[in-house]
Amino acid sequence: MNSAAGEQTSGSSEQLAQTGGARQHTDLPSLLAQILECSQETSAPTPDHPSLPLLQQVASRYPNAEISLQPIATELVQTVIPPFRGMRPTDYAAMILQVARSLWDDPESRRRLGEFWSGLHRSIQRGG
C-alpha cells in the first residue's frame, strides 16, 4: 500500500491504544486489508448467490458503460458491503470509496473487476 495508508495505520494504532483497544470506525486501513484478503479467497458470486440480483441491478443502470471507479466500482462495492451498525454515512461513503479505489488501483484487481462487470452484463442478457 502507499505511504498515506501506512500513516493512517499508525495513527489508527495510536488511536486504539488511547482508547484501551476499543475498535474505532476510523480504523479503515485494517478493515480494508481484511476485505481485500477475503476477496482474494472467494470467487465471483454464483448464480444462486444472494448478492447477484443486486449486482445485476447496478449493471442494468449502466448497460453500455465500461467499468470505471465512479460510479460503477463504488456501486458494486457498496452493494456487497453494507454499512456497519452505528457507522456515520460519511464514514461509510469514505470506506466504500477507499475499498473501490484500492481495487481499482491494483492492475490485477482492476482486470478482475472488468471481467466481473462483463460477466454481469452477460448474465443479464441471458435472463438471469
C-alpha positions in Angstrom: 0.0 0.0 0.0 1.1 3.6 -0.3 2.7 5.7 2.4 -0.5 7.5 3.1 -2.2 4.2 4.1 0.8 3.4 6.3 0.5 6.8 8.0 -3.2 6.1 8.6 -2.5 2.7 10.0 0.0 4.0 12.6 -2.5 6.8 13.5 -5.2 4.2 13.9 -2.9 2.1 16.1 -2.2 5.0 18.3 -5.9 5.8 18.5 -6.7 2.2 19.5 -4.0 2.3 22.2 -5.5 5.6 23.5 -9.0 4.1 23.7 -7.9 0.9 25.5 -8.1 -1.2 22.4 -11.7 -0.2 21.5 -12.2 -0.6 17.8 -12.8 2.7 16.1 -14.7 3.2 12.7 -11.7 5.3 11.6 -9.5 2.1 11.5 -10.2 1.8 7.8 -6.8 0.5 6.6 -7.2 -2.5 8.9 -10.7 -3.1 7.7 -9.6 -2.6 4.1 -6.9 -5.2 4.5 -9.5 -7.7 5.8 -11.8 -7.1 2.9 -9.1 -7.4 0.3 -7.9 -10.7 2.0 -11.4 -12.1 1.8 -11.9 -11.0 -1.8 -8.8 -13.0 -2.8 -10.2 -16.1 -1.1 -13.6 -16.1 -2.8 -14.7 -16.3 -6.3 -17.3 -14.2 -8.1 -20.9 -14.7 -6.9 -22.5 -17.9 -8.3 -25.9 -17.8 -10.0 -27.6 -18.6 -6.6 -25.5 -16.0 -4.6 -27.9 -13.6 -2.7 -26.0 -10.5 -4.0 -26.2 -11.4 -7.7 -29.6 -9.7 -8.3 -28.4 -6.5 -6.6 -25.2 -6.6 -8.6 -27.2 -7.1 -11.8 -29.3 -4.1 -10.9 -26.1 -2.0 -10.9 -25.2 -3.4 -14.3 -28.7 -2.7 -15.6 -28.3 1.0 -14.7 -25.2 1.2 -16.9 -26.0 -1.0 -19.8 -23.2 0.1 -22.2 -20.7 1.6 -19.8 -17.1 0.4 -19.4 -16.0 -0.4 -15.9 -15.0 2.8 -14.0 -14.0 3.8 -10.5 -17.0 6.1 -10.1 -19.8 5.4 -10.2 -19.6 1.7 -11.2 -16.8 0.2 -8.9 -18.1 2.2 -6.0 -21.6 1.0 -6.5 -20.5 -2.6 -6.8 -18.6 -2.4 -3.6 -21.5 -0.6 -1.9 -23.8 -3.5 -3.0 -21.7 -6.1 -1.2 -20.6 -4.2 1.9 -23.5 -2.9 3.9 -22.9 -0.1 6.4 -21.9 -1.2 9.9 -24.3 -0.5 12.8 -23.7 3.0 14.1 -21.5 4.0 11.2 -21.9 7.6 10.1 -23.0 7.9 6.4 -19.9 10.0 5.7 -17.6 7.3 7.2 -19.4 4.6 5.2 -19.0 6.6 1.9 -15.3 7.1 2.7 -14.9 3.4 3.4 -16.7 2.4 0.2 -14.6 4.8 -1.9 -11.3 3.6 -0.2 -12.2 -0.1 -0.9 -13.2 0.7 -4.5 -10.1 2.8 -5.1 -7.8 0.1 -3.7 -9.4 -2.5 -6.1 -9.1 0.0 -9.0 -5.5 0.9 -8.3 -4.3 -2.7 -8.4 -3.9 -3.8 -12.0 -4.9 -7.4 -11.3 -7.9 -6.4 -9.3 -9.0 -3.9 -12.0 -8.7 -6.6 -14.6 -10.8 -9.0 -12.5 -13.4 -6.2 -11.9 -13.6 -5.7 -15.6 -14.2 -9.4 -16.2 -16.8 -9.5 -13.4 -18.5 -6.4 -14.9 -18.7 -8.0 -18.3 -20.0 -11.2 -16.7 -22.8 -9.3 -15.0 -23.9 -7.9 -18.4 -23.8 -11.4 -20.0 -25.9 -12.8 -17.1 -28.5 -10.0 -17.7 -28.6 -10.8 -21.4 -29.1 -14.5 -20.7 -32.0 -13.6 -18.4 -30.6 -14.3 -15.0 
